[in-house]
Amino acid sequence: GCDVTVAAPAKEASGSSAAMHGAFRDGRRIDAERRDLPAPAAGLTAYAVDGSPALIVTLAAWGGFGGRPDYVLSGVNRGPNTGQGVLHSGTVGAALTAAGHGIPAAAFSLDVDEHDDTPPHWESAARVASEVIPVVLGLPAATTLNVNIPNISPVRSGGIRLGHLAAFGAFQMRVQGPDTSAGYLQISLEGAQAGPQPGSDCALLASGHACVTPLHGVGVSPADGLPWPLARGSTLPRKG
């Protein structure tokens, strides 16, 4: 019952967070080419945009693709977006950007390793999305849901649970050394050393549950304990 417009980066944009970068031509022009999608999405209006996910959402919020959207769905990303690492996710960054424009949003990620031979169970992601989308429609403005789906068949799924962000995501970056004498830094990605925290998005995902985590974007934290007068609601002192 909704009018759907697809607008996606024309090239890989993983790890772009909420960056607003794009290939600006003539100073202010961003390429957005119409694309034909295969079934079952055939007939939908679709664009390949030469910009980051967050930039695309910003363009949409300002009516760039035919009117301001009522809500934004980001993904489904190939790979999980869990823990504090969601800060760096282009998928989550797009959803948080929508929330910053007062548009309810959800980010979807499928727990599949691009280097693994296990085929992606996109039907599982679609089934979870079909249950989450009606919830997004009823969300207050500036609210974002981060949704991670296990890469298992729908009949084996443990259902949807509410979880909090793990202290770390599925992988942690390590610096080997460090030694900059050779002119570079050697890094590696490793799984968490300890088991996932109970109730976290990582733990629920590992147990075969789809996990929903409500997120909020940039906001003001309580200023209690800060030393400056303005933090206590005072005015700046005047000379004379």
C-alpha positions as CSV (number, residue, x, y, z in Angstrom):
1,G,0.0,0.0,0.0
2,C,3.0,2.3,-0.2
3,D,4.7,4.1,-3.1
4,V,8.3,2.8,-3.0
5,T,11.4,4.5,-4.4
6,V,14.7,2.8,-4.4
7,A,17.8,5.1,-4.2
8,A,21.1,3.3,-3.7
9,P,24.8,4.2,-4.0
10,A,26.2,3.5,-7.4
11,K,29.2,1.8,-5.9
12,E,30.3,0.1,-2.7
13,A,29.8,2.4,0.4
14,S,30.5,0.1,3.3
15,G,31.9,1.8,6.4
16,S,30.8,5.3,5.2
17,S,28.9,6.0,8.4
18,A,26.9,9.2,8.0
19,A,29.5,10.8,5.7
20,M,28.0,13.2,3.2
21,H,30.4,12.6,0.4
22,G,29.6,12.3,-3.3
23,A,30.9,12.9,-6.8
24,F,29.8,16.5,-7.3
25,R,30.0,17.6,-10.9
26,D,30.0,21.2,-12.0
27,G,30.2,22.1,-8.3
28,R,26.7,21.1,-7.3
29,R,25.4,18.3,-9.5
30,I,25.2,14.7,-8.3
31,D,24.6,11.9,-10.9
32,A,21.4,9.9,-10.2
33,E,20.7,7.4,-13.0
34,R,17.4,5.6,-13.4
35,R,17.8,1.8,-13.2
36,D,15.5,-1.1,-14.1
37,L,15.2,-3.6,-11.3
38,P,14.6,-7.4,-11.7
39,A,11.6,-9.2,-10.4
40,P,10.0,-9.0,-7.9
41,A,11.0,-5.3,-7.7
42,A,10.4,-4.8,-11.4
43,G,8.4,-1.6,-12.0
44,L,9.7,0.3,-8.9
45,T,11.3,3.7,-9.4
46,A,15.0,3.1,-8.8
47,Y,18.1,5.3,-8.9
48,A,21.8,4.7,-8.8
49,V,23.2,7.7,-7.0
50,D,26.9,8.7,-7.1
51,G,27.0,9.4,-3.3
52,S,27.1,8.0,0.1
53,P,24.0,6.4,1.8
54,A,23.6,9.4,4.2
55,L,23.8,11.9,1.3
56,I,21.2,10.0,-0.6
57,V,18.8,10.1,2.4
58,T,19.5,13.8,2.8
59,L,18.6,14.4,-0.9
60,A,15.4,12.3,-0.4
61,A,14.5,14.4,2.7
62,W,14.6,17.5,0.5
63,G,12.4,16.0,-2.1
64,G,15.1,14.9,-4.5
65,F,13.4,11.7,-5.6
66,G,9.8,13.0,-5.9
67,G,8.7,14.2,-2.5
68,R,9.8,13.9,1.1
69,P,9.5,10.2,2.2
70,D,7.2,9.2,5.1
71,Y,9.9,6.7,6.3
72,V,13.3,5.3,5.2
73,L,14.3,1.7,5.0
74,S,18.1,1.1,4.7
75,G,19.6,-2.2,3.6
76,V,19.4,-5.1,3.6
77,N,23.1,-5.0,4.2
78,R,25.3,-8.0,3.5
79,G,26.9,-8.5,6.9
80,P,25.8,-7.7,10.5
81,N,25.8,-4.3,12.0
82,T,26.0,-4.8,15.8
83,G,27.5,-3.3,18.9
84,Q,29.2,0.0,19.1
85,G,30.5,-0.6,15.6
86,V,27.2,0.6,14.2
87,L,28.7,4.1,14.4
88,H,30.7,3.3,11.3
89,S,28.0,1.5,9.3
90,G,26.8,3.2,6.1
91,T,23.5,1.3,6.4
92,V,22.9,2.5,10.0
93,G,24.3,6.0,9.1
94,A,21.6,6.4,6.4
95,A,18.9,5.5,8.9
96,L,20.2,7.8,11.6
97,T,20.5,10.6,9.0
98,A,16.8,10.1,8.2
99,A,16.0,10.4,11.9
100,G,18.0,13.6,12.0
101,H,15.5,14.9,9.4
102,G,12.6,13.8,11.5
103,I,11.8,10.7,9.3
104,P,11.3,7.4,11.1
105,A,13.7,4.8,9.8
106,A,15.0,1.2,10.1
107,A,18.3,-0.3,9.1
108,F,18.4,-4.0,8.1
109,S,21.5,-6.3,8.1
110,L,21.8,-10.0,7.3
111,D,24.4,-11.9,9.3
112,V,26.3,-13.3,6.4
113,D,30.1,-13.2,5.8
114,E,30.9,-12.1,2.2
115,H,34.0,-14.3,2.4
116,D,31.9,-17.4,3.4
117,D,30.4,-19.8,0.9
118,T,27.1,-20.0,2.8
119,P,24.4,-18.5,0.6
120,P,22.5,-15.5,1.9
121,H,19.0,-16.3,3.2
122,W,17.4,-13.1,1.8
123,E,14.0,-14.6,2.3
124,S,14.6,-14.6,6.1
125,A,15.5,-10.9,6.0
126,A,12.4,-10.2,3.9
127,R,10.2,-12.0,6.5
128,V,11.6,-10.1,9.4
129,A,11.3,-6.8,7.5
130,S,7.7,-7.5,6.8
131,E,7.1,-7.6,10.6
132,V,9.2,-4.6,11.4
133,I,8.0,-2.2,8.7
134,P,4.5,-1.8,10.2
135,V,6.2,-0.9,13.5
136,V,8.3,1.7,11.7
137,L,5.1,3.3,10.3
138,G,3.9,3.9,13.9
139,L,7.2,5.3,15.3
140,P,7.6,8.8,16.5
141,A,9.7,11.1,14.3
142,A,13.5,10.9,14.7
143,T,13.4,7.2,15.8
144,T,15.6,4.6,14.3
145,L,15.5,0.8,14.6
146,N,18.6,-1.2,13.9
147,V,17.6,-4.7,12.8
148,N,20.0,-7.7,12.5
149,I,18.8,-11.0,11.0
150,P,20.5,-14.4,11.4
151,N,21.5,-16.0,8.1
152,I,19.3,-19.1,8.6
153,S,16.1,-20.3,6.9
154,P,12.9,-18.7,8.3
155,V,11.6,-22.0,9.7
156,R,14.7,-22.2,11.9
157,S,14.6,-18.6,13.1
158,G,14.1,-18.0,16.8
159,G,11.8,-14.9,16.1
160,I,12.4,-11.3,16.9
161,R,13.8,-10.0,20.2
162,L,14.7,-6.6,21.6
163,G,18.4,-6.2,22.4
164,H,20.9,-3.7,23.5
165,L,24.2,-2.8,21.7
166,A,27.1,-5.0,22.6
167,A,30.3,-3.3,23.8
168,F,31.9,-4.5,20.6
169,G,30.5,-5.6,17.3
170,A,31.0,-8.9,15.6
171,F,34.6,-8.1,14.9
172,Q,37.3,-6.0,16.5
173,M,40.2,-4.3,14.7
174,R,43.7,-5.0,16.0
175,V,46.9,-3.3,15.1
176,Q,49.8,-5.7,14.8
177,G,52.9,-4.2,16.4
178,P,52.4,-1.3,16.1
179,D,55.5,-0.4,14.0
180,T,55.4,2.6,11.6
181,S,59.1,2.3,10.6
182,A,58.1,0.5,7.4
183,G,55.6,3.3,6.5
184,Y,52.4,1.4,7.2
185,L,50.3,-0.1,9.9
186,Q,49.3,-3.8,9.7
187,I,45.7,-4.4,11.0
188,S,43.6,-7.5,11.4
189,L,39.9,-8.2,12.2
190,E,39.3,-10.6,15.0
191,G,36.2,-12.1,16.6
192,A,35.4,-11.0,20.2
193,Q,37.7,-12.8,22.7
194,A,34.9,-13.4,25.3
195,G,31.4,-14.6,24.6
196,P,28.7,-12.0,23.7
197,Q,27.0,-10.1,26.5
198,P,23.6,-11.7,27.4
199,G,20.8,-9.7,26.0
200,S,23.0,-7.9,23.5
201,D,22.4,-7.8,19.7
202,C,25.5,-10.0,19.2
203,A,24.2,-12.6,21.7
204,L,20.7,-12.7,20.2
205,L,22.0,-12.9,16.7
206,A,24.3,-15.8,17.7
207,S,21.3,-17.6,19.2
208,G,19.3,-17.5,16.0
209,H,17.1,-14.5,16.9
210,A,16.5,-11.5,14.8
211,C,17.4,-8.5,17.0
212,V,15.9,-5.0,17.1
213,T,17.8,-2.2,18.8
214,P,16.2,1.3,19.0
215,L,18.9,4.0,18.4
216,H,18.9,7.7,18.6
217,G,21.2,10.1,16.7
218,V,23.0,13.2,17.7
219,G,21.5,14.9,20.8
220,V,22.4,16.8,23.9
221,S,23.4,14.9,27.0
222,P,22.8,16.2,30.6
223,A,25.4,18.8,31.5
224,D,25.5,17.9,35.2
225,G,29.0,18.0,36.6
226,L,30.5,20.3,33.9
227,P,32.3,23.3,35.3
228,W,31.3,26.0,32.9
229,P,28.5,28.5,33.9
230,L,26.5,27.8,30.8
231,A,26.3,24.2,31.7
232,R,24.3,25.2,34.8
233,G,22.0,27.5,32.9
234,S,23.8,30.7,33.8
235,T,24.6,33.5,31.4
236,L,28.0,34.6,30.4
237,P,29.6,37.3,32.6
238,R,29.8,40.8,31.1
239,K,32.6,43.3,31.4
240,G,32.0,46.6,33.1
